[in-house]
Protein backbone atom coordinates (compact mmCIF):
# COMPACT_ATOMS: atom_id res chain seq x y z
CA UNK A 1 0.00 0.00 0.00
CA UNK A 2 1.51 3.34 -1.03
CA UNK A 3 1.60 6.44 1.15
CA UNK A 4 -1.34 8.08 -0.61
CA UNK A 5 -3.50 5.00 -0.13
CA UNK A 6 -2.42 4.76 3.52
CA UNK A 7 -3.36 8.39 4.08
CA UNK A 8 -6.74 7.86 2.43
CA UNK A 9 -7.47 4.78 4.53
CA UNK A 10 -6.43 6.52 7.75
CA UNK A 11 -8.46 9.61 6.86
CA UNK A 12 -11.56 7.57 6.14
CA UNK A 13 -11.13 5.67 9.39
CA UNK A 14 -10.75 8.86 11.42
CA UNK A 15 -13.80 10.34 9.71
CA UNK A 16 -15.81 7.24 10.60
CA UNK A 17 -14.74 7.46 14.25
CA UNK A 18 -15.66 11.14 14.38
CA UNK A 19 -19.03 10.49 12.71
CA UNK A 20 -20.10 7.76 15.12
CA UNK A 21 -21.99 9.24 18.03
CA UNK A 22 -24.50 7.72 20.41
CA UNK A 23 -27.77 9.16 19.12
CA UNK A 24 -30.54 9.15 21.71
CA UNK A 25 -33.47 10.28 19.55
CA UNK A 26 -34.29 8.54 16.28
CA UNK A 27 -36.57 9.67 13.46
CA UNK A 28 -39.77 7.67 14.01
CA UNK A 29 -41.07 8.56 10.55
CA UNK A 30 -38.06 7.10 8.75
CA UNK A 31 -38.33 3.56 7.39
CA UNK A 32 -34.92 1.93 7.81
CA UNK A 33 -34.29 -0.62 5.03
CA UNK A 34 -34.02 -4.26 6.11
CA UNK A 35 -30.51 -4.72 4.73
CA UNK A 36 -28.91 -1.98 6.86
CA UNK A 37 -28.78 -3.94 10.11
CA UNK A 38 -28.15 -7.23 8.30
CA UNK A 39 -25.12 -5.76 6.52
CA UNK A 40 -23.74 -4.30 9.76
CA UNK A 41 -24.19 -7.61 11.58
CA UNK A 42 -22.36 -9.44 8.79
CA UNK A 43 -19.43 -7.09 9.42
CA UNK A 44 -19.68 -7.63 13.18
CA UNK A 45 -19.30 -11.38 12.74
CA UNK A 46 -15.78 -10.78 11.39
CA UNK A 47 -14.69 -9.23 14.69
CA UNK A 48 -11.84 -10.73 16.71
CA UNK A 49 -12.94 -12.98 19.54
CA UNK A 50 -11.36 -15.28 22.10
CA UNK A 51 -10.07 -18.52 20.50
CA UNK A 52 -12.48 -17.91 17.60
CA UNK A 53 -15.17 -19.52 19.76
CA UNK A 54 -17.78 -16.93 18.69
CA UNK A 55 -19.97 -17.55 21.72
CA UNK A 56 -22.28 -14.71 20.82
CA UNK A 57 -25.83 -14.30 19.62
CA UNK A 58 -27.36 -11.19 18.09
CA UNK A 59 -31.12 -10.95 18.50
CA UNK A 60 -32.85 -8.50 16.17
CA UNK A 61 -35.97 -7.04 17.77
CA UNK A 62 -38.12 -5.74 14.92
CA UNK A 63 -41.79 -6.56 15.50
CA UNK A 64 -44.02 -3.77 16.78
CA UNK A 65 -45.11 -5.65 19.89
CA UNK A 66 -41.58 -6.61 20.90
CA UNK A 67 -40.25 -3.11 20.24
CA UNK A 68 -42.99 -1.60 22.39
CA UNK A 69 -42.22 -4.10 25.12
CA UNK A 70 -38.56 -3.05 24.97
CA UNK A 71 -39.32 0.54 26.03
CA UNK A 72 -40.17 -0.10 29.71
CA UNK A 73 -37.56 -2.87 29.86
CA UNK A 74 -34.98 -0.25 28.80
CA UNK A 75 -36.32 2.09 31.52
CA UNK A 76 -38.14 4.40 29.11
CA UNK A 77 -34.99 5.83 27.56
CA UNK A 78 -35.62 8.07 24.55
CA UNK A 79 -33.36 5.94 22.34
CA UNK A 80 -35.53 2.92 23.17
CA UNK A 81 -38.86 4.67 22.59
CA UNK A 82 -37.82 5.98 19.16
CA UNK A 83 -35.65 3.13 17.81
CA UNK A 84 -36.52 1.51 14.48
CA UNK A 85 -34.97 -1.74 15.65
CA UNK A 86 -32.93 -3.21 18.49
CA UNK A 87 -29.98 -5.56 18.41
CA UNK A 88 -29.54 -7.44 21.67
CA UNK A 89 -26.04 -8.86 22.08
CA UNK A 90 -26.12 -12.06 24.11
CA UNK A 91 -23.31 -14.03 25.77
CA UNK A 92 -23.88 -17.76 25.14
CA UNK A 93 -21.60 -19.91 27.33
CA UNK A 94 -23.83 -22.86 26.42
CA UNK A 95 -22.47 -22.74 22.86
CA UNK A 96 -18.95 -23.87 23.76
CA UNK A 97 -19.33 -27.46 22.58
CA UNK A 98 -20.80 -26.64 19.18
CA UNK A 99 -18.36 -23.77 18.61
CA UNK A 100 -15.36 -25.90 19.54
CA UNK A 101 -16.54 -28.62 17.17
CA UNK A 102 -17.12 -26.01 14.44
CA UNK A 103 -13.52 -24.81 14.67
CA UNK A 104 -12.18 -28.35 14.83
CA UNK A 105 -13.98 -29.43 11.67
CA UNK A 106 -13.14 -26.27 9.73
CA UNK A 107 -9.43 -26.51 10.53
CA UNK A 108 -9.35 -30.25 9.90
CA UNK A 109 -10.60 -29.58 6.37
CA UNK A 110 -8.19 -26.67 5.93
CA UNK A 111 -4.99 -28.30 7.24
CA UNK A 112 -5.61 -32.00 6.71
CA UNK A 113 -5.59 -34.58 9.52
CA UNK A 114 -1.98 -35.62 8.92
CA UNK A 115 -0.44 -32.15 9.24
CA UNK A 116 1.53 -30.89 12.25
CA UNK A 117 -0.75 -27.85 12.41
CA UNK A 118 -3.81 -30.01 12.78
CA UNK A 119 -2.23 -31.94 15.66
CA UNK A 120 -2.11 -28.66 17.58
CA UNK A 121 -5.66 -27.80 16.53
CA UNK A 122 -6.92 -31.16 17.77
CA UNK A 123 -5.24 -30.68 21.13
CA UNK A 124 -6.59 -27.12 21.39
CA UNK A 125 -10.25 -27.71 20.53
CA UNK A 126 -10.67 -31.29 21.75
CA UNK A 127 -8.65 -31.03 24.97
CA UNK A 128 -7.99 -27.45 26.09
CA UNK A 129 -11.32 -25.79 25.22
CA UNK A 130 -13.40 -28.31 27.22
CA UNK A 131 -11.12 -27.77 30.20
CA UNK A 132 -11.50 -24.00 29.92
CA UNK A 133 -15.21 -23.70 29.19
CA UNK A 134 -16.82 -26.63 31.00
CA UNK A 135 -18.51 -25.43 34.18
CA UNK A 136 -21.29 -26.49 36.54
CA UNK A 137 -24.29 -24.44 37.61
CA UNK A 138 -22.81 -23.61 41.02
CA UNK A 139 -19.36 -22.69 39.69
CA UNK A 140 -17.60 -25.29 41.84
CA UNK A 141 -15.59 -26.64 38.92
CA UNK A 142 -14.53 -23.12 38.02
CA UNK A 143 -13.30 -22.57 41.57
CA UNK A 144 -11.21 -25.72 41.37
CA UNK A 145 -9.74 -24.59 38.06
CA UNK A 146 -8.79 -21.24 39.56
CA UNK A 147 -7.13 -22.98 42.49
CA UNK A 148 -5.19 -25.21 40.10
CA UNK A 149 -4.12 -22.16 38.09
CA UNK A 150 -2.88 -20.47 41.27
CA UNK A 151 -0.73 -23.48 42.15
CA UNK A 152 0.66 -23.90 38.62
CA UNK A 153 1.23 -20.14 38.47
CA UNK A 154 3.76 -20.42 41.26
CA UNK A 155 6.11 -22.16 38.85
CA UNK A 156 5.33 -20.72 35.40
CA UNK A 157 3.16 -18.10 33.69
CA UNK A 158 -0.43 -19.31 33.70
CA UNK A 159 -3.86 -17.98 32.73
CA UNK A 160 -5.59 -17.37 36.07
CA UNK A 161 -9.09 -16.35 34.97
CA UNK A 162 -10.75 -19.77 34.68
CA UNK A 163 -13.77 -19.43 36.97
CA UNK A 164 -17.34 -19.38 35.71
CA UNK A 165 -17.63 -15.60 35.84
CA UNK A 166 -14.13 -15.20 34.38
CA UNK A 167 -15.25 -17.14 31.32
CA UNK A 168 -18.40 -15.05 31.07
CA UNK A 169 -16.27 -11.90 31.22
CA UNK A 170 -14.19 -13.24 28.32
CA UNK A 171 -17.34 -13.81 26.27
CA UNK A 172 -18.61 -10.31 27.09
CA UNK A 173 -15.25 -8.93 25.93
CA UNK A 174 -15.59 -10.65 22.56
CA UNK A 175 -19.20 -9.48 22.31
CA UNK A 176 -18.14 -5.91 23.01
CA UNK A 177 -15.61 -6.03 20.16
CA UNK A 178 -18.35 -7.23 17.82
CA UNK A 179 -20.74 -4.57 19.11
CA UNK A 180 -18.28 -1.82 18.29
CA UNK A 181 -17.76 -3.21 14.79
CA UNK A 182 -21.53 -3.30 14.35
CA UNK A 183 -21.95 0.32 15.42
CA UNK A 184 -19.19 1.51 13.09
CA UNK A 185 -20.76 -0.48 10.25
CA UNK A 186 -24.09 1.24 10.92
CA UNK A 187 -22.39 4.64 10.83
CA UNK A 188 -20.67 3.76 7.54
CA UNK A 189 -24.12 3.21 6.02
CA UNK A 190 -25.45 6.56 7.22
CA UNK A 191 -27.41 5.24 10.22
CA UNK A 192 -27.08 5.64 13.95
CA UNK A 193 -26.96 3.59 17.14
CA UNK A 194 -27.07 4.00 20.88
CA UNK A 195 -25.68 1.27 23.15
CA UNK A 196 -27.91 0.90 26.19
CA UNK A 197 -26.52 -0.36 29.46
CA UNK A 198 -29.65 0.41 31.44
CA UNK A 199 -32.21 -2.38 31.13
CA UNK A 200 -34.00 -5.05 33.15
CA UNK A 201 -32.04 -8.17 32.22
CA UNK A 202 -34.55 -10.57 33.79
CA UNK A 203 -37.51 -9.19 31.84
CA UNK A 204 -35.47 -8.92 28.66
CA UNK A 205 -34.34 -12.54 28.82
CA UNK A 206 -37.96 -13.57 29.33
CA UNK A 207 -39.13 -11.44 26.39
CA UNK A 208 -36.52 -12.98 24.09
CA UNK A 209 -36.94 -16.49 25.51
CA UNK A 210 -33.25 -16.80 26.41
CA UNK A 211 -31.85 -19.67 28.52
CA UNK A 212 -31.03 -18.95 32.15
CA UNK A 213 -27.32 -19.57 31.49
CA UNK A 214 -27.07 -16.59 29.13
CA UNK A 215 -26.20 -13.00 29.95
CA UNK A 216 -26.87 -9.85 27.93
CA UNK A 217 -23.81 -7.83 26.98
CA UNK A 218 -25.73 -4.82 25.73
CA UNK A 219 -28.79 -3.55 23.91
CA UNK A 220 -28.14 -1.46 20.81
CA UNK A 221 -30.92 0.85 19.63
CA UNK A 222 -30.78 1.49 15.87
CA UNK A 223 -32.32 3.99 13.48
CA UNK A 224 -31.95 7.27 11.67
CA UNK A 225 -30.62 9.69 14.23
CA UNK A 226 -31.85 13.26 14.69
CA UNK A 227 -29.87 16.40 15.60
CA UNK A 228 -31.61 16.52 18.99
CA UNK A 229 -30.32 13.02 19.70
CA UNK A 230 -26.72 14.26 20.02
CA UNK A 231 -26.32 15.62 23.50
CA UNK A 232 -23.50 18.13 23.08
CA UNK A 233 -19.82 17.81 22.36
CA UNK A 234 -17.88 14.60 22.79
CA UNK A 235 -15.79 14.84 25.97
CA UNK A 236 -12.89 12.50 26.70
CA UNK A 237 -10.27 12.43 29.44
CA UNK A 238 -6.93 13.67 28.02
CA UNK A 239 -4.63 11.13 26.36
CA UNK A 240 -1.87 11.77 28.90
CA UNK A 241 -4.14 10.78 31.80
CA UNK A 242 -5.16 7.40 30.42
CA UNK A 243 -2.13 6.20 28.42
CA UNK A 244 1.00 5.07 30.23
CA UNK A 245 4.20 3.92 28.57
CA UNK A 246 6.50 1.53 30.45
Secondary structure as GFF3:
##gff-version 3
##sequence-region A 1 246
A	DSSP	alpha_helix	3	19	.	.	.	ID=ss1
A	DSSP	alpha_helix	34	44	.	.	.	ID=ss2
A	DSSP	three_ten_helix	50	52	.	.	.	ID=ss3
A	DSSP	beta_strand	56	61	.	.	.	ID=ss4
A	DSSP	alpha_helix	64	73	.	.	.	ID=ss5
A	DSSP	alpha_helix	78	82	.	.	.	ID=ss6
A	DSSP	beta_strand	85	91	.	.	.	ID=ss7
A	DSSP	three_ten_helix	93	95	.	.	.	ID=ss8
A	DSSP	alpha_helix	96	111	.	.	.	ID=ss9
A	DSSP	alpha_helix	116	123	.	.	.	ID=ss10
A	DSSP	pi_helix	124	128	.	.	.	ID=ss11
A	DSSP	alpha_helix	129	133	.	.	.	ID=ss12
A	DSSP	alpha_helix	140	152	.	.	.	ID=ss13
A	DSSP	alpha_helix	164	188	.	.	.	ID=ss14
A	DSSP	beta_strand	192	196	.	.	.	ID=ss15
A	DSSP	alpha_helix	201	207	.	.	.	ID=ss16
A	DSSP	beta_strand	215	223	.	.	.	ID=ss17
A	DSSP	three_ten_helix	227	229	.	.	.	ID=ss18
A	DSSP	alpha_helix	239	242	.	.	.	ID=ss19
###
